[in-house]
Amino acid sequence: MSKIIKSVLCQRKSPVIIKHRPLSVPEPVIVQEKQPLPAPPPEIDLAAIRIEAEAIMAKAQTTAAQCLNEAESKAKQTAQQAQQAYNEAQTQGHQEGREQGYQEGYNQGNQTALADMQQTMQSSLEKAQHLIQTAEQEAARMFLDAERQIVEIALAVASKILAKEIADNPTTILPILKEALDKVSDQDQITIRVNPEDYEMVLMAKRDLQLMLKRDNTITITADHTVALGGCIIETALGTVDARLDTKLELVHKALEEVLP
């Protein structure tokens, strides 16, 4: 080994320390999932709803007409049976007349045939009237059922329209709230319960609501999950004003039920 190399090796008696910088490990990034937006109210196809209502009424008319036609056919058949019974009674009377002596037997047989005919005709008439009356009642029931179905459709459409209006315009609650407050404007303590999503909107309008009442009422606004979006419940010492939209629709439903026979 050369002297130069030995000289270099002899100079490295102490260990060589290699300094290194620690690796910086980045903190894990937590990505918060976005809350899904509420689904928009379904579009309302008024044309399809109108077609459905017309189809319900058309079906009721067709079925009612069938019932009446069947009743009239059965009534006609009953009348024909009565006529046949009358003819048979006359034939029987003539036969008895020939067997018992013409004049006396004919008169007696004719009276018997007439009595049988009257009884048969009366029974047939009552049966025919009952058939037609039953058919008319069934037809009326069908029309009433059709009207009730159309009322249910109309209320469902109204509910969807209100839901869409509330979703498109969050301030919809304010006129509803003002109308309800007007009924309790003479009360000192007023509590307004609204849906949590309406809470901020109503809270921002609190001053305007206070001015509308024109007196020093104490208004308390609370969020309530039991109140649907767009409606409210107002509580006072003397009672409660229920201005929820579902309640209003239910009142309309009851009013229509009272109008229907």
C-alpha positions in Angstrom: 0.0 0.0 0.0 1.4 3.4 -0.9 2.5 5.8 1.8 -0.1 8.3 0.6 -3.0 6.0 1.1 -1.7 5.0 4.5 -1.4 8.5 5.5 -5.0 9.3 4.6 -6.3 6.3 6.5 -4.3 7.2 9.6 -5.8 10.6 9.7 -9.4 9.1 10.0 -9.2 7.8 13.5 -12.5 9.1 14.8 -15.9 8.0 13.4 -17.5 10.2 10.9 -20.9 11.4 12.0 -23.4 12.1 9.2 -26.0 14.6 10.2 -29.4 14.2 8.6 -32.6 16.2 8.8 -35.7 14.3 10.0 -38.3 13.8 7.3 -41.3 15.9 7.7 -44.4 13.8 7.4 -47.4 15.9 6.4 -50.4 15.7 8.7 -53.3 13.7 7.1 -55.8 16.0 5.5 -59.3 15.2 6.7 -61.8 15.9 3.9 -65.2 16.6 5.3 -68.0 15.1 3.4 -70.4 17.6 2.0 -73.9 17.2 3.4 -76.2 16.3 0.6 -78.6 19.0 -0.4 -82.3 18.3 0.2 -84.0 17.0 -2.8 -86.1 19.5 -4.6 -89.8 19.0 -4.6 -91.0 16.9 -7.5 -92.3 18.8 -10.6 -96.0 18.9 -10.8 -97.5 17.7 -14.0 -100.9 19.4 -14.0 -101.8 18.0 -17.4 -101.3 14.4 -16.2 -103.3 15.1 -13.0 -106.1 16.5 -15.1 -106.1 13.4 -17.3 -106.1 11.2 -14.2 -109.1 13.0 -12.7 -111.0 12.8 -16.0 -110.2 9.1 -16.3 -111.7 8.5 -12.8 -114.9 10.3 -13.6 -115.2 8.6 -17.0 -114.7 5.2 -15.4 -117.5 6.0 -12.9 -119.8 7.1 -15.7 -119.1 3.9 -17.7 -119.6 1.6 -14.7 -122.8 3.5 -13.7 -124.2 3.2 -17.2 -123.5 -0.5 -17.2 -125.3 -1.0 -13.9 -128.3 0.9 -15.1 -128.4 -1.0 -18.4 -128.2 -4.3 -16.6 -131.0 -3.3 -14.3 -133.2 -2.2 -17.1 -132.5 -5.5 -19.0 -133.4 -7.5 -15.9 -136.6 -5.4 -15.4 -137.6 -6.0 -19.0 -136.9 -9.8 -18.6 -139.1 -9.7 -15.4 -141.9 -8.0 -17.3 -141.7 -10.6 -20.1 -141.9 -13.4 -17.5 -145.0 -11.8 -16.0 -146.6 -11.6 -19.5 -145.8 -15.2 -20.1 -147.4 -16.1 -16.7 -150.5 -14.1 -17.7 -150.8 -16.0 -21.0 -150.4 -19.3 -19.2 -153.0 -18.4 -16.7 -155.5 -17.5 -19.5 -154.8 -20.8 -21.2 -155.3 -22.6 -18.0 -158.6 -20.8 -17.5 -159.9 -21.8 -20.9 -158.9 -25.4 -20.3 -160.8 -25.5 -17.0 -163.8 -23.9 -18.8 -163.9 -26.7 -21.3 -163.7 -29.4 -18.6 -166.3 -28.0 -16.2 -168.9 -26.6 -18.6 -168.1 -23.8 -21.0 -169.7 -20.6 -19.5 -169.5 -21.3 -15.8 -166.1 -22.9 -16.1 -164.8 -20.1 -18.3 -165.9 -17.4 -15.9 -164.3 -19.2 -12.9 -161.2 -20.0 -14.8 -160.9 -16.4 -16.1 -161.2 -15.1 -12.5 -158.6 -17.4 -11.3 -156.3 -16.4 -14.2 -156.9 -12.8 -13.5 -156.1 -13.1 -9.8 -152.9 -15.0 -10.7 -152.0 -12.5 -13.3 -152.5 -9.5 -10.9 -150.3 -11.2 -8.3 -147.6 -12.0 -10.7 -147.6 -8.6 -12.3 -147.5 -6.8 -9.0 -144.6 -9.0 -7.8 -142.8 -8.4 -11.1 -143.3 -4.7 -11.0 -141.9 -4.5 -7.5 -138.9 -6.6 -8.5 -138.2 -4.4 -11.5 -138.5 -1.2 -9.5 -136.2 -2.7 -6.9 -133.6 -3.6 -9.6 -133.7 -0.1 -11.0 -133.6 1.6 -7.6 -130.6 -0.5 -6.6 -128.8 0.3 -9.8 -129.4 4.1 -9.4 -128.1 3.9 -5.8 -125.0 2.1 -7.0 -124.4 4.6 -9.8 -124.7 7.5 -7.3 -122.2 5.7 -5.0 -119.8 5.4 -7.9 -120.0 9.1 -8.7 -119.5 10.0 -5.0 -116.4 7.7 -4.8 -115.1 9.3 -8.0 -115.6 12.8 -6.5 -113.8 11.8 -3.3 -110.8 10.5 -5.3 -110.7 13.8 -7.3 -110.8 15.7 -4.0 -107.8 13.6 -2.7 -105.9 14.3 -5.9 -106.6 18.0 -5.6 -105.4 18.2 -2.0 -102.2 16.2 -2.9 -101.6 18.7 -5.8 -102.1 21.6 -3.4 -99.7 20.2 -0.9 -97.0 19.7 -3.7 -97.6 23.3 -5.0 -97.1 24.7 -1.4 -94.0 22.6 -0.9 -92.5 23.9 -4.1 -93.4 27.5 -3.3 -91.8 27.2 0.1 -88.7 25.6 -1.3 -88.4 28.3 -4.0 -89.2 31.2 -1.7 -88.2 30.8 2.0 -89.9 34.1 2.9 -93.3 32.4 2.3 -93.6 31.9 6.0 -93.7 35.6 6.8 -97.2 36.4 5.5 -98.5 33.2 7.1 -96.9 34.2 10.4 -98.2 37.8 10.2 -101.7 36.6 9.6 -101.6 34.3 12.6 -100.1 37.0 14.8 -102.9 39.3 13.9 -105.3 37.0 15.7 -103.3 37.3 19.0 -102.2 40.9 18.8 -103.8 41.8 22.1 -101.7 39.2 24.0 -98.7 40.3 26.1 -96.7 37.1 25.9 -96.4 35.4 22.5 -94.4 32.3 21.7 -93.7 31.5 18.0 -92.7 27.9 17.2 -91.3 27.4 13.7 -89.3 24.8 11.8 -85.6 25.0 12.5 -85.0 25.9 8.8 -87.3 28.8 9.2 -85.9 30.0 12.5 -83.2 32.4 11.2 -85.7 34.0 8.7 -88.3 34.6 11.4 -85.6 35.8 13.9 -84.4 38.4 11.4 -88.0 39.6 11.0 -88.7 39.8 14.7 -88.4 43.6 14.8 -90.9 44.0 11.9 -93.3 41.6 13.6 -93.0 43.6 16.8 -93.8 46.8 15.0 -96.8 45.2 13.3 -98.3 44.3 16.7 -98.2 48.0 17.6 -97.7 47.3 21.4 -95.1 46.1 23.8 -95.7 42.4 23.3 -93.0 40.0 24.4 -92.2 37.7 21.4 -90.3 34.5 21.9 -89.2 32.5 18.8 -88.3 28.8 19.2 -87.3 26.1 16.7 -89.6 23.1 16.7 -89.0 20.0 14.6 -92.7 19.0 14.8 -93.6 22.1 12.8 -93.3 21.6 9.1 -91.4 24.0 6.9 -93.4 27.1 6.0 -95.8 26.9 8.9 -95.9 28.0 12.6 -97.7 27.6 15.9 -98.4 30.6 18.1 -99.0 30.1 21.8 -100.4 32.6 24.2 -101.9 32.6 27.7 -105.4 32.3 26.2 -104.7 29.6 23.6 -102.9 28.4 20.5 -103.1 29.4 16.8 -102.2 26.5 14.6 -100.9 28.0 11.3 -99.2 24.8 10.0 -99.8 24.2 6.4 -100.8 20.6 7.0 -103.5 21.8 9.4 -104.9 24.2 6.9 -105.0 21.5 4.2 -106.8 19.2 6.7 -109.4 21.9 7.3 -110.0 22.3 3.6 -110.3 18.5 3.4 -113.0 18.4 6.1 -114.9 21.3 4.5 -115.0 19.4 1.2 -116.1 16.2 3.0 -119.0 18.1 4.5 -120.1 19.5 1.1 -120.1 16.0 -0.5 -123.2 14.0 0.2 
